């Protein structure tokens, strides 16, 4: 095909981009753009301010001249501190760490280093919408495994989805959009399944600090080859700072470092010094506060919605009366309430995602509107 067969700039766009949709959350914001004032339970980030020691460390780093490129794997002090912490958790002889430009950057690097055209990547439904699009970007094919109605992984379903083309499983617990957490036995079984079938297991652990009913449990504790993606965005309210890290087998990390050199180059240099300060900041009070908010929202909504998830992260996944998430969201927006339809994260449109990472006044106002809408259904 010649250049003339592609009229105008639109003809230059790669086919892969036509398989990547704009964020469904962005469409909700577009629908709500005309609202003068809204009660926002759609947000996917902490509502508390970045802790002061971290803000001060960033300012100091800028003033001290840490504004140029850093080494692609990350500044040595941060990388060494992370390595020490990771070694104390997992004690794997071949687990190496690198600093990434957010967890999203880490996922891009991981999937592009592991997935080739024709490879299949197992994802879970519902799940974070970015996974599917990044698999497409890497040239792979996403294979989804249903977790309804409990939002718990059924390892037998995963085993049934494995083919001779399965290359990667992407796992997220606590997860977005449900906040569900699997039992340690389930996580261990999934980790062994990946190991026994020579499948790369990527564990997205960005919500690992927000666990309310049981301790966090990583599949890396059972499967030493697990590639972990983590970061500071959610735990320390640093979503806009783009600071993450990845750790896993040395051979994979080295390839990710190589790719980072030619893509992101490095994580933002002064932010890495702020990350050093973040390692010493205790966020337990925020975790306790979100547990209290979770309990309050569950108390308010019980009897009005079928409530799923909420064991971790800061989301509830609700089945509204009538069973149509998008229709319920449109009615909510008409009343000035911002929530997200489950179809953004799923092949099903039976649920809505509600965030409790808000102040108490917003939480109560949002609960009032949710209950009112449910009663009108």
C-alpha positions in Angstrom: 0.0 0.0 0.0 1.4 3.4 -0.9 1.3 6.7 0.9 -1.4 7.9 -1.4 -3.8 5.2 -0.2 -3.9 6.9 3.2 -5.6 10.3 2.7 -4.6 12.9 5.3 -3.0 12.6 8.7 -5.7 10.1 9.8 -4.3 7.6 7.4 -1.0 7.7 9.1 -2.3 6.3 12.4 -1.3 2.8 13.3 -4.0 0.2 13.3 -3.3 -0.7 17.0 -4.6 2.7 18.1 -8.0 1.9 16.7 -8.2 -1.0 19.2 -7.6 1.3 22.1 -10.6 3.2 23.4 -10.6 6.6 25.2 -11.0 6.1 28.9 -14.6 5.5 29.9 -13.9 7.6 33.1 -13.0 10.5 30.9 -16.4 10.2 29.1 -18.1 10.4 32.5 -16.2 13.6 33.2 -17.3 14.9 29.9 -20.9 14.2 30.7 -20.6 16.0 34.0 -18.7 19.0 32.6 -21.9 21.1 32.7 -22.5 20.6 36.4 -21.9 23.7 38.6 -21.3 21.5 41.6 -20.9 17.8 41.9 -20.5 15.2 44.6 -17.6 13.2 43.3 -17.2 9.5 44.3 -15.5 8.7 41.0 -12.0 9.6 42.0 -9.2 6.9 41.9 -6.7 8.6 44.1 -6.3 9.4 47.8 -8.0 12.6 49.0 -5.3 13.4 51.6 -2.5 15.8 50.9 1.0 14.5 50.1 2.7 14.3 53.5 4.8 17.4 54.3 8.2 15.6 54.7 7.8 14.3 51.1 6.9 17.8 49.8 9.8 19.3 51.6 12.2 16.7 50.2 11.1 17.5 46.7 11.6 21.2 47.2 15.1 20.5 48.7 16.0 18.2 45.8 15.1 20.9 43.2 17.0 23.6 45.2 20.0 21.3 45.5 20.2 20.8 41.7 18.8 17.3 41.3 17.0 18.4 38.1 18.9 16.6 35.3 18.7 13.0 34.2 19.2 10.4 36.8 20.6 6.9 36.0 17.8 5.0 34.1 17.4 2.4 36.9 17.0 5.1 39.5 19.2 7.0 41.9 21.4 4.6 43.9 20.2 5.6 47.4 16.5 4.9 46.5 17.3 1.8 44.6 19.4 0.5 47.4 16.8 1.3 50.1 14.1 -0.4 48.0 16.3 -3.5 47.4 17.0 -3.8 51.1 13.2 -3.7 51.9 12.4 -6.2 49.1 15.1 -8.6 50.2 13.7 -8.5 53.8 10.3 -9.4 52.4 11.2 -12.1 49.9 14.8 -13.3 50.4 15.1 -14.2 46.7 18.7 -14.5 45.4 17.8 -13.1 42.0 15.3 -10.4 42.8 16.4 -7.0 41.5 14.7 -3.6 41.6 14.4 -0.6 39.3 12.7 2.8 39.7 10.0 3.5 37.1 8.0 6.5 35.9 4.9 5.5 37.9 3.4 2.0 38.0 1.9 2.7 34.6 5.4 3.2 33.3 6.4 -0.1 34.9 3.5 -2.0 33.3 4.4 -0.5 29.9 8.0 -1.7 30.2 7.0 -5.1 31.6 4.5 -6.0 28.9 6.6 -4.6 26.1 9.6 -6.7 27.3 7.6 -9.9 27.7 4.8 -9.9 25.1 5.3 -10.6 21.4 2.6 -10.7 18.6 0.6 -13.8 18.9 1.2 -14.1 22.7 -1.8 -14.4 25.0 -2.1 -12.5 28.2 -4.6 -13.6 30.9 -6.5 -10.7 32.6 -9.3 -10.7 35.1 -12.8 -9.3 34.6 -13.5 -6.8 36.1 -10.1 -5.3 36.1 -8.1 -2.1 35.5 -8.8 -1.1 31.9 -5.2 -0.1 31.2 -4.1 -3.7 31.2 -6.0 -4.7 28.1 -4.9 -1.6 26.1 -1.2 -2.2 27.1 -1.5 -5.8 25.9 -2.8 -4.5 22.6 0.1 -1.9 22.5 2.6 -4.8 23.0 1.0 -6.8 20.2 -0.5 -9.5 22.4 -4.1 -10.8 22.7 -6.0 -10.3 26.0 -7.8 -13.4 27.3 -10.2 -12.5 30.2 -11.2 -14.7 33.0 -14.5 -13.9 34.7 -14.5 -13.3 38.5 -18.2 -12.6 38.9 -20.1 -12.8 41.2 -17.6 -12.9 44.1 -14.7 -11.0 42.4 -12.4 -13.7 43.7 -10.1 -15.5 41.3 -11.1 -19.1 40.4 -7.8 -20.8 39.7 -9.6 -23.6 37.8 -11.0 -21.0 35.4 -7.5 -19.6 34.9 -6.1 -23.1 34.2 -8.8 -23.7 31.7 -7.9 -20.4 29.9 -4.2 -21.4 29.5 -3.1 -22.4 25.9 0.2 -23.0 24.3 0.3 -19.3 23.5 -0.2 -18.0 27.0 2.8 -15.9 28.0 1.7 -13.7 30.9 -0.9 -13.4 33.7 -1.6 -9.9 35.1 -2.9 -10.0 38.6 -4.0 -7.2 40.9 -5.1 -7.7 44.6 -6.3 -5.5 46.2 -7.8 -4.6 42.9 -9.3 -1.8 40.9 -12.3 -1.5 40.4 -13.6 -3.8 43.1 -11.2 -3.5 46.0 -11.5 -7.3 46.4 -8.8 -9.4 47.9 -8.2 -13.0 47.3 -7.4 -15.4 50.1 -3.7 -16.3 50.6 -4.4 -19.9 49.5 -5.9 -18.7 46.2 -3.0 -16.4 45.6 -0.5 -19.2 46.3 -2.4 -21.5 44.0 -2.3 -18.9 41.2 1.4 -18.3 41.7 2.1 -22.1 41.5 -0.1 -22.4 38.4 2.0 -19.8 36.6 5.3 -21.3 37.8 4.3 -24.9 36.7 3.2 -23.7 33.3 6.2 -21.5 32.7 4.0 -18.4 32.5 5.2 -14.9 33.6 3.1 -13.6 36.5 2.9 -9.8 36.8 1.6 -8.7 40.2 0.3 -5.1 40.3 0.7 -4.2 44.0 -0.1 -0.5 43.9 -2.9 -0.9 46.6 -0.9 -3.2 48.8 -0.8 -0.7 51.7 -4.6 -0.5 51.8 -5.7 -3.8 53.2 -8.5 -3.6 55.8 -9.5 -7.2 56.8 -6.4 -9.3 56.3 -2.7 -8.7 55.7 -1.4 -8.2 52.2 -0.1 -11.3 50.6 2.0 -11.3 47.4 2.3 -14.1 44.9 6.0 -13.4 44.9 6.2 -15.2 48.3 5.3 -18.4 46.5 6.6 -17.9 43.0 10.1 -16.3 43.0 9.8 -15.4 39.3 6.9 -13.1 39.9 7.4 -9.6 38.5 6.0 -7.0 41.0 4.9 -3.6 39.9 4.5 -1.1 42.8 4.9 2.6 43.6 4.2 5.6 45.8 1.2 7.1 44.0 -1.7 5.7 46.1 0.1 5.0 49.4 1.6 8.5 49.7 -0.9 10.5 47.6 1.7 11.1 44.9 -0.3 10.2 41.8 0.9 13.2 39.8 4.5 12.7 40.8 5.0 9.5 38.6 7.2 7.5 40.9 7.0 3.7 40.8 9.3 0.7 41.0 9.4 -2.8 39.7 11.2 -5.9 41.1 11.6 -9.4 39.8 14.1 -11.7 38.1 17.3 -10.0 37.2 17.1 -10.9 33.5 13.7 -9.2 33.1 14.6 -6.1 35.1 17.7 -5.6 33.0 15.6 -5.7 29.8 13.1 -3.2 31.4 16.0 -0.9 32.3 17.2 -1.1 28.7 13.8 -0.2 27.4 13.4 2.6 29.9 16.6 4.2 28.5 14.9 4.6 25.2 11.4 5.6 26.4 10.9 7.3 29.7 14.7 7.7 30.2 14.2 7.8 34.0 11.7 8.6 36.6 11.5 12.3 37.5 14.8 12.9 39.2 13.9 15.3 42.1 10.8 13.1 42.8 13.1 10.1 43.4 14.7 12.0 46.3 11.2 12.7 47.6 10.7 8.9 47.4 13.5 8.5 49.8 11.6 10.6 52.3 8.4 8.7 51.6 10.0 5.5 52.7 10.1 6.9 56.2 6.5 8.2 56.3 4.0 6.2 58.2 0.6 6.1 56.5 -1.2 3.9 59.0 -3.5 6.7 60.1 -4.7 7.1 56.5 -5.3 3.4 56.2 -7.3 3.4 59.4 -9.3 6.4 58.1 -10.2 4.6 54.9 -11.2 1.5 56.8 -13.5 3.7 58.8 -14.9 5.3 55.7 -15.4 1.9 54.1 -17.3 0.6 57.1 -19.5 3.7 57.1 -20.3 3.5 53.4 -21.1 -0.2 53.7 -23.4 0.5 56.7 -25.2 3.3 54.8 -25.7 1.3 51.6 -26.5 -2.1 52.9 -30.0 -3.1 52.0 -30.0 -0.7 49.0 -27.3 -2.3 46.9 -25.6 -5.6 46.5 -22.1 -4.7 47.8 -18.9 -6.3 46.4 -15.3 -5.8 47.1 -14.0 -3.2 49.6 -11.5 -5.4 51.4 -8.7 -3.2 50.1 -7.9 -0.2 47.9 -10.6 2.4 48.3 -13.5 1.2 46.2 -16.8 -0.6 46.5 -18.3 -2.4 43.5 -22.1 -2.1 43.7 -24.9 -3.8 41.8 -27.6 -1.1 41.6 -31.3 -2.0 41.5 -32.3 -2.9 38.0 -28.8 -4.3 37.2 -27.8 -1.7 34.6 -24.7 0.3 35.6 -24.6 2.8 32.8 -28.2 3.7 33.2 -27.8 4.2 36.9 -24.7 6.4 36.3 -26.5 8.6 33.9 -29.3 9.2 36.4 -26.7 9.9 39.1 -25.0 12.5 37.0 -28.4 14.2 36.5 -28.5 14.5 40.3 -24.9 15.8 40.5 -23.3 12.6 41.6 -20.2 11.4 39.8 -19.6 7.6 39.9 -18.2 5.2 37.3 -20.1 2.4 35.4 -18.6 -1.0 35.8 -18.6 -1.4 32.1 -15.4 0.8 32.0 -13.6 -2.1 33.7 -15.6 -5.1 32.5 -17.5 -6.8 29.7 -20.5 -6.6 31.9 -22.6 -3.5 32.7 -24.2 -4.8 35.9 -22.2 -2.7 38.4 -20.9 0.7 39.4 -17.6 1.7 41.1 -17.8 4.0 44.1 -14.7 5.5 45.7 -14.6 6.3 49.4 -11.3 8.3 49.1 -13.2 11.5 50.0 -13.8 13.7 53.0 -16.6 12.7 55.3 -19.0 15.4 54.1 -18.7 14.2 50.5 -19.0 10.6 51.6 -22.3 11.3 53.4 -23.7 13.4 50.6 -22.8 10.7 48.1 -24.4 8.0 50.2 -27.6 10.1 50.5 -27.8 10.4 46.7 -27.0 6.7 46.1 -29.8 5.6 48.5 -32.2 8.1 46.9 -31.5 6.8 43.4 -31.7 3.2 44.5 -35.1 3.9 46.1 -36.3 5.4 42.8 -35.3 2.4 40.8 
